[in-house]
Amino acid sequence: MTESIASAAEVQGCLTKMAIAPGQGGEPARYTLRAGEQHLVLNERLGRSLTLTWTGAIACTHCGRATKKSFAQGYCYPCFKKLAQCDTCIMKPETCHFYEGTCREPEWAERHCFQPHVVYLANASGLKVGITRGSQVPTRWLDQGAVQALPVFEVDTRQQSGFVEMLFKEQVSDRTNWRAMLKGDTVEMDLPAERDRLLARLESGLANLRERFGHDAIRLLDAPPVTLDYPVLEYPTKVVSHNLDKTPEIGGTLLGLKGQYLILDSGVINLRKYTGYEVKVAA
Ligand SMILES: [Zn+2]
């Protein structure tokens, strides 16, 4: 008789964020845990036991050097201080200081910040605004556990996306309530209607930005809303989170995958937070 359930597996290596691919043909998103060179497809592990053990080692996700502590989700301290991707302007793009000549890595910025960015509305735990590099759609939404998303504007640079996001933030949050997201009690929204409602309020702010950056710099998109579906057998009613720094070995039955979280019957864990941690995963 053929065994349809995947056989036991063990992988070991330093964690990078899970690869999440949108589901095809009505299937939920497909999750792959990545530990060093080793990969483990998690969808087929649902409903089964999974153990994750931190060996105590952390390697910088950029330079590979051993570090006692992880900074900015996966970097050693020297990289954290030196890399443009760890600078505060990445989180607050409106504070971009490239033109002052103080960018930490101008060449990196050319490749990452001076590329088309998308300003979107999403529903992960309610309506929120966000920005991402055009090439990161829909990965960014899946990483956040959004169940709906709608691209609204395309702009030329990360800084411009920051200015547009600032306008939206006067009306709508840019945060996800991760506990609510993990409980799965999100109410379906009419994102195109929300967009139209917000655009009417932001008209003069947008006109000012277009005057500053050029009319074609901030382009209204006519993209359809996207629905995203996650492999979850059962949502937790109470969200308890695991912490590898305090408890290096965690385990339980894998009940679901949403955003960068594993949902176990014993608690949830945000794997992205442990980027660079060397772990052993038995499933
Ligand atoms: Zn480093």
Boltz pocket constraint, residues with backbone or C-beta under 6 A from the ligand:
constraints:
  - pocket:
      binder: B
      contacts: [[A, 60], [A, 61], [A, 62], [A, 63], [A, 64], [A, 65], [A, 75], [A, 76], [A, 77], [A, 78], [A, 79], [A, 80]]
      max_distance: 6.0
